[in-house]
Amino acid sequence: MENKLKRGTLCVQGGWKPKNGEPRVLPIIQSTTFKYDDSEEMAKLFDLEATGYFYTRLQNPTNDAVAQKIADLEGGVGATLTSSGQAANFYAIFNICSAGDHIVTSNEIYGGTYNLFGVTLKKLGIECTFVNPDAPEEEIQKAFRPNTKAMFGETISNPGCNVLDIEKFARIAHGNGVPLIIDNTFATPINCRPFEWGCDIVTHSTTKYMDGHATAVGGVVVDSGNFDWEAHAGKFPGLTTPDESYHGLTYTKAFGKMAYTTKLVAQLMRDLGSIQSPQNAFLLNLGLETLHLRMPQHCRNAQAVAEFLQENEHVAWVHYCGLKGDKAYELGQKYLPEGSCGVMSLGLKGDRDTAIRFMDSLKMINIVTHVADARTCVLHPASHTHRQLTDEQLKEAGIAPDLIRLSVGIEDVDDIIADLRQALDKSVQK
């Protein structure tokens, strides 16, 4: 019944279903532990033979209600909240990869994810090959190896703002017997549901639009339940062979479509513990209740701002898929017909100092590390979020030295444009 509800209704009423006499608003179950009268009941929970709560590192009622809401919004079978978006991407990969494995990913991804995949995972014995998402399929295919276990991309790349051809990536991934994992943070399920285009697993930094208020760091991993792990059993022994830490239980046999999500909780949360606190899950839920209202406003404002920038004499270029003629326009119309997000990239006429003067001249718009919340903000990735990357890596990731990331909020658009105009005027050397 719930899956037939429209996304706006799910934002408001999904996840938490109060019974007679229970709180109307999702309660914060701020408890680490849960009490049982019968020792055998607790034993069954530890053996995954029964469902329930015994320790918040593994499961918590507040977290589960919010995770279910997000799973319903994305059209998935299960979801797990994590402590951050970085943790979500790590868990999504590590749940099916181990030392000696390999992944293929778009090179147009968030700098933190680029480092996670290219540096940290390598220390764990998992190698990553970065590919240009715009390259022909036969060229991308060359990156795959017999030990490749997953393919990764972002619906809208951060900070380049390019749109991923999801069907193309899904076709390549499935042709190699591996799942496609997509970070859907910028688009959110309001503007794109990657599962409908062939994606298998979705991640989010819930810190961004889902929370919407920059109050709570978090992430989520959502499983579509569509990837057939048994059909590729040799590639995914962690899911298709007995887990000795649970008395020989096999996840695909015991949990079917919930195998991936169950393993993520039972193994990774058990051992690594990157949980989202119930308090943060509660704050996240408050944000989700207005997600369907905020995203259209972000998109309306961003479209007006992008059109203003495109016509401004001090702007060299602006990249936003809502602009006709933009290189991502056609893919944007295909995958994001109702709007993309509030984030765009631009470059100014001049040098790096011009960009610095522009940002320092802003009054209402703030320079912050964050992106994709209610307030308009700006960042220079080469100097900030991506400063660990070499010039060559910046180039490979599609990040020019002059690229400015502008995240348009939900304020009155006239005020946003007025602040941009005065700062652009001041950025020009007199």
matplotlib code that plots the C-alpha trace (Angstrom):
import matplotlib.pyplot as plt

x = [0.0, 2.7, 4.7, 1.7, 1.8, 3.3, 6.7, 5.3, 3.1, 6.0, 8.1, 5.5, 4.1, 6.5, 8.5, 6.8, 3.3, 2.0, -0.3, -3.3, -2.1, 1.5, 3.2, 2.0, 5.5, 8.5, 10.0, 13.7, 14.6, 17.7, 18.7, 21.8, 20.1, 16.8, 15.5, 14.2, 12.6, 13.7, 17.4, 16.3, 14.7, 18.0, 19.9, 17.7, 18.4, 22.1, 21.8, 19.6, 16.8, 14.4, 13.9, 14.0, 16.3, 19.0, 21.8, 21.6, 24.9, 23.0, 19.4, 17.3, 13.6, 14.1, 16.8, 14.8, 11.7, 13.8, 15.7, 12.4, 11.1, 14.2, 13.9, 10.3, 11.2, 13.9, 11.7, 14.1, 13.6, 15.8, 18.1, 20.7, 21.5, 25.2, 27.2, 28.0, 27.9, 31.5, 30.6, 27.7, 29.9, 32.5, 29.9, 28.3, 31.6, 33.1, 29.9, 30.8, 34.5, 37.6, 41.3, 42.2, 39.1, 38.6, 36.0, 35.4, 34.1, 33.4, 36.2, 33.7, 32.9, 33.2, 36.9, 36.4, 35.0, 37.9, 40.4, 38.4, 38.4, 41.8, 43.8, 42.2, 40.6, 43.9, 45.4, 42.8, 43.8, 40.8, 41.9, 40.0, 40.1, 38.7, 37.0, 35.6, 31.9, 31.5, 33.9, 32.4, 31.2, 33.9, 36.6, 35.0, 34.7, 38.5, 38.7, 36.9, 38.9, 37.9, 38.0, 35.9, 33.0, 31.2, 30.7, 30.1, 29.0, 27.1, 23.7, 24.9, 28.7, 30.1, 31.4, 31.4, 27.5, 27.6, 24.7, 25.5, 24.1, 22.7, 21.4, 24.8, 26.6, 24.0, 24.3, 28.1, 28.0, 25.4, 27.3, 30.2, 28.0, 28.4, 26.0, 25.8, 26.1, 25.0, 25.4, 22.1, 22.8, 22.3, 19.2, 17.5, 14.6, 12.4, 14.1, 15.6, 15.1, 18.2, 16.6, 14.1, 17.0, 18.9, 20.9, 21.1, 22.3, 21.9, 23.8, 23.3, 25.0, 21.8, 23.7, 22.8, 19.3, 17.6, 18.5, 18.3, 19.3, 22.9, 22.2, 23.0, 25.8, 24.6, 24.4, 22.3, 22.7, 19.6, 19.3, 16.9, 16.7, 17.0, 20.6, 20.8, 23.7, 23.1, 23.4, 27.0, 27.7, 31.4, 31.9, 30.1, 31.0, 30.2, 26.6, 26.2, 28.4, 28.1, 29.1, 31.0, 30.4, 26.7, 26.9, 27.1, 24.1, 24.0, 22.5, 21.0, 19.3, 18.1, 17.1, 16.4, 16.1, 17.2, 20.5, 22.7, 21.1, 21.1, 24.8, 25.7, 24.1, 25.1, 28.7, 29.8, 27.8, 28.6, 32.3, 32.9, 30.0, 29.5, 26.0, 23.8, 22.7, 18.9, 19.0, 20.5, 18.0, 15.2, 16.6, 17.0, 13.3, 12.2, 14.2, 12.7, 9.2, 9.7, 12.1, 9.3, 8.7, 12.2, 13.7, 11.4, 12.3, 16.0, 15.5, 13.5, 16.0, 19.0, 17.5, 17.0, 20.5, 22.1, 20.3, 21.5, 25.1, 25.0, 24.3, 26.7, 29.7, 32.1, 31.2, 33.3, 31.1, 28.4, 27.5, 24.0, 22.0, 18.9, 20.4, 19.7, 23.0, 24.7, 26.7, 24.5, 21.2, 20.0, 20.9, 19.3, 16.1, 16.1, 16.9, 15.9, 12.9, 11.4, 14.6, 18.1, 19.2, 20.4, 24.1, 26.0, 29.6, 30.9, 34.1, 34.9, 36.8, 40.2, 42.5, 42.2, 42.5, 39.4, 37.5, 38.8, 37.8, 34.3, 33.8, 35.2, 32.9, 29.7, 27.5, 24.5, 26.0, 28.6, 31.8, 31.4, 32.5, 28.9, 26.6, 23.0, 21.1, 18.6, 21.1, 23.0, 26.7, 29.8, 33.1, 36.3, 37.0, 40.6, 41.4, 39.1, 37.3, 39.7, 42.9, 44.5, 44.3, 47.2, 46.7, 46.5, 43.9, 41.9, 42.0, 40.9, 38.1, 36.9, 37.7, 39.2, 41.3, 38.8, 35.7, 33.5, 30.7, 27.6, 24.8, 21.6, 19.3, 15.7, 15.9, 14.2, 15.9, 16.0, 18.2, 20.5, 21.0, 21.5, 24.4, 26.0, 25.7, 27.5, 30.2, 30.8, 31.2, 33.7, 35.7, 36.9, 40.2, 39.7]
y = [0.0, 2.5, 2.1, 3.3, 6.6, 9.5, 10.9, 14.0, 11.8, 9.5, 12.4, 13.4, 10.0, 7.3, 5.1, 5.7, 4.1, 4.9, 2.3, 3.2, 5.5, 5.8, 9.2, 10.8, 12.2, 9.8, 9.4, 9.5, 6.1, 7.4, 4.1, 2.0, -1.2, -3.0, -5.3, -8.9, -11.2, -14.4, -15.3, -17.4, -14.4, -12.5, -15.5, -15.6, -12.0, -12.6, -15.5, -13.5, -16.0, -13.3, -9.6, -7.0, -4.6, -5.4, -2.8, 0.5, -0.1, -2.7, -1.5, 1.3, 2.0, 5.7, 4.9, 2.1, 4.2, 6.9, 4.3, 2.8, 6.2, 6.7, 3.1, 3.9, 7.2, 5.5, 2.4, 0.1, -3.0, -1.9, 0.8, 1.4, 4.8, 5.5, 8.2, 10.1, 10.0, 8.9, 6.0, 5.1, 4.9, 2.9, 0.5, 0.1, -1.0, -2.9, -5.0, -6.8, -6.2, -7.5, -7.5, -8.5, -7.1, -4.2, -1.5, 0.8, 4.3, 7.6, 10.0, 12.8, 12.3, 14.2, 14.7, 12.8, 9.8, 10.0, 9.8, 7.0, 4.9, 5.8, 5.9, 4.4, 1.4, 0.7, 0.3, -2.3, -4.2, -3.0, -1.3, 1.3, 2.3, 5.7, 6.2, 9.2, 8.7, 10.4, 7.8, 5.3, 2.0, 0.0, 2.2, 2.0, -1.8, -2.0, -0.9, -4.1, -7.1, -10.6, -9.4, -6.3, -6.3, -3.0, 0.1, 3.5, 7.0, 10.1, 11.1, 14.7, 15.0, 17.1, 19.7, 19.4, 19.2, 16.7, 14.2, 10.5, 8.4, 5.9, 3.4, 3.3, 2.6, 0.0, -1.7, -1.9, -3.0, -5.8, -6.9, -7.6, -9.3, -6.5, -4.1, -0.4, 1.8, 5.5, 8.4, 10.2, 13.0, 16.0, 14.8, 13.2, 10.7, 13.7, 14.5, 11.1, 7.5, 5.6, 2.2, 3.0, 3.3, 0.1, 1.1, -1.5, 0.3, 4.0, 6.0, 9.5, 12.0, 12.7, 15.7, 17.6, 18.1, 15.3, 17.0, 20.4, 22.5, 21.7, 20.3, 16.6, 14.7, 11.3, 8.9, 6.0, 2.9, 1.8, -1.6, -2.1, -5.8, -6.3, -7.5, -11.3, -12.2, -16.0, -15.6, -14.4, -16.4, -16.9, -13.1, -12.5, -15.3, -13.0, -13.1, -16.6, -18.8, -19.6, -16.9, -18.7, -15.8, -16.6, -20.4, -21.0, -18.8, -17.9, -14.4, -14.9, -18.2, -16.8, -13.3, -13.2, -9.7, -8.4, -10.2, -7.2, -5.0, -7.7, -8.5, -4.8, -4.5, -7.9, -7.6, -4.1, -2.3, -5.0, -4.7, -1.1, 0.7, 3.8, 4.3, 7.4, 8.5, 8.4, 12.1, 12.8, 10.4, 12.4, 15.6, 14.0, 13.0, 16.5, 17.5, 14.7, 15.9, 19.0, 17.6, 17.5, 21.2, 22.4, 20.7, 22.5, 25.8, 25.0, 24.2, 27.3, 29.6, 27.8, 28.1, 31.9, 32.3, 30.2, 32.4, 35.5, 34.3, 33.2, 36.8, 38.5, 40.2, 39.0, 35.3, 33.2, 30.1, 28.5, 24.8, 23.9, 21.1, 23.3, 25.7, 24.9, 24.3, 23.0, 19.8, 18.0, 19.4, 16.3, 13.9, 16.2, 16.2, 12.4, 11.6, 14.9, 16.3, 18.0, 19.7, 18.7, 20.5, 23.9, 23.3, 24.7, 25.5, 28.6, 30.4, 34.1, 36.1, 36.7, 34.5, 32.7, 36.0, 37.1, 34.2, 34.9, 38.6, 37.5, 35.1, 37.5, 40.3, 38.3, 39.5, 37.2, 34.2, 32.5, 30.6, 27.2, 23.7, 22.5, 22.3, 21.6, 23.0, 25.8, 28.6, 29.8, 29.1, 29.1, 27.2, 27.0, 23.3, 23.4, 25.4, 23.6, 20.3, 19.0, 20.6, 17.1, 16.3, 17.0, 19.3, 16.2, 14.6, 17.8, 17.7, 14.0, 14.8, 17.6, 20.4, 23.5, 25.8, 28.6, 26.4, 27.9, 25.7, 27.7, 26.0, 28.0, 28.0, 28.7, 32.4, 35.0, 34.7, 38.5, 38.7, 35.9, 37.6, 41.0, 39.7, 37.9, 41.0, 43.3, 40.8, 40.2, 44.0, 44.2, 41.2, 43.1, 44.8, 48.6]
z = [0.0, 1.0, -2.1, -4.1, -2.2, -4.1, -3.0, -1.3, 0.9, 1.6, 2.7, 5.3, 6.4, 5.3, 7.7, 11.0, 11.4, 14.9, 16.5, 18.7, 21.5, 20.2, 19.4, 16.2, 15.6, 15.2, 18.7, 19.5, 21.0, 22.7, 24.2, 23.5, 24.7, 24.8, 27.5, 27.2, 29.7, 28.0, 27.3, 24.3, 22.6, 22.8, 21.5, 18.4, 17.7, 17.8, 15.4, 13.0, 13.5, 14.7, 14.2, 16.9, 18.8, 21.3, 20.6, 18.8, 16.9, 14.9, 14.9, 16.5, 16.0, 15.2, 12.6, 11.1, 10.5, 8.7, 6.7, 5.6, 4.5, 2.3, 0.9, 0.0, -1.6, -3.7, -4.5, -2.7, -0.5, 2.4, 3.6, 6.4, 7.9, 8.4, 10.3, 7.1, 3.3, 3.3, 5.5, 3.2, 0.1, 2.0, 3.3, -0.1, -1.7, 1.3, 1.7, -1.5, -1.9, 0.0, -0.5, -4.0, -5.5, -8.0, -8.8, -11.7, -11.1, -12.9, -12.4, -11.9, -8.3, -5.0, -3.9, -0.7, -2.5, -5.0, -2.2, -0.5, -3.6, -4.9, -1.7, 1.3, -0.4, -2.0, 1.5, 2.1, -1.0, -3.2, -6.4, -8.3, -12.0, -12.8, -16.1, -18.1, -17.9, -21.4, -23.0, -25.4, -23.8, -25.5, -23.9, -20.4, -20.9, -21.0, -17.3, -16.2, -14.9, -13.8, -10.1, -10.7, -8.2, -8.7, -10.8, -9.2, -10.3, -9.2, -10.6, -10.7, -10.2, -7.3, -8.1, -11.9, -12.1, -15.0, -15.4, -15.5, -18.2, -15.8, -18.4, -20.1, -16.8, -15.8, -19.2, -18.8, -15.2, -15.8, -18.9, -16.5, -13.8, -11.2, -9.6, -10.4, -7.3, -7.6, -5.2, -5.6, -3.1, -5.4, -7.3, -4.3, -5.0, -5.6, -8.9, -9.9, -8.8, -10.3, -9.7, -12.4, -14.9, -14.0, -10.9, -8.2, -5.0, -4.1, -1.6, -0.2, 2.0, 4.0, 5.4, 2.2, 0.7, 2.7, 6.0, 4.2, 7.2, 7.8, 11.3, 11.2, 9.4, 8.0, 5.1, 3.8, 1.7, -0.2, -1.9, -4.9, -4.3, -8.0, -8.5, -8.7, -6.4, -6.9, -10.7, -10.0, -6.9, -7.7, -7.6, -4.3, -1.9, 1.1, 0.2, -1.4, 0.8, 4.5, 7.0, 9.8, 12.2, 12.1, 12.3, 8.6, 7.6, 3.9, 3.3, -0.1, 1.0, 4.4, 3.4, -0.4, -1.7, 1.7, 1.6, 0.8, 3.5, 6.1, 5.6, 5.7, 9.2, 10.5, 9.5, 8.8, 11.4, 13.9, 13.3, 12.2, 13.9, 11.7, 13.0, 12.7, 16.2, 16.8, 17.5, 14.0, 12.5, 14.1, 12.7, 9.3, 9.4, 10.0, 6.9, 4.8, 5.6, 3.5, 0.8, -1.8, -1.2, -1.0, -4.1, -6.6, -4.9, -5.2, -8.9, -9.6, -7.9, -9.5, -13.0, -12.6, -11.1, -13.9, -16.6, -14.8, -14.7, -18.3, -19.3, -17.0, -18.6, -15.8, -16.1, -18.5, -18.3, -16.2, -16.1, -15.1, -16.9, -16.9, -19.4, -23.1, -24.9, -21.7, -22.4, -19.7, -21.0, -23.0, -20.2, -17.7, -19.7, -19.8, -16.2, -14.4, -16.4, -13.3, -12.3, -11.1, -8.0, -6.8, -7.4, -10.4, -11.4, -13.0, -13.9, -14.0, -16.5, -15.0, -12.8, -9.5, -7.6, -9.4, -8.0, -4.5, -4.7, -5.9, -3.0, -0.5, -1.7, -1.1, 1.7, 2.2, 0.4, 2.6, 1.9, 3.5, 3.0, 2.9, -0.1, -0.9, 2.1, 2.5, 2.5, -0.6, -0.3, -2.5, -2.6, -4.7, -4.9, -6.1, -2.9, -0.5, -0.9, -3.6, -2.5, -1.8, -5.5, -7.8, -10.8, -13.0, -10.8, -10.8, -14.6, -14.6, -12.3, -14.6, -12.1, -13.6, -11.4, -11.9, -11.1, -8.4, -6.9, -6.2, -4.2, -4.6, -1.6, -1.0, -0.1, -2.3, -5.7, -6.1, -3.0, -4.2, -7.6, -6.1, -3.9, -6.9, -9.0, -6.5, -5.8, -9.5, -10.1, -7.2, -8.5, -11.6, -11.2, -11.5]

ax = plt.figure().add_subplot(projection="3d")
ax.plot(x, y, z, "-o")
ax.set_aspect("equal")
plt.show()
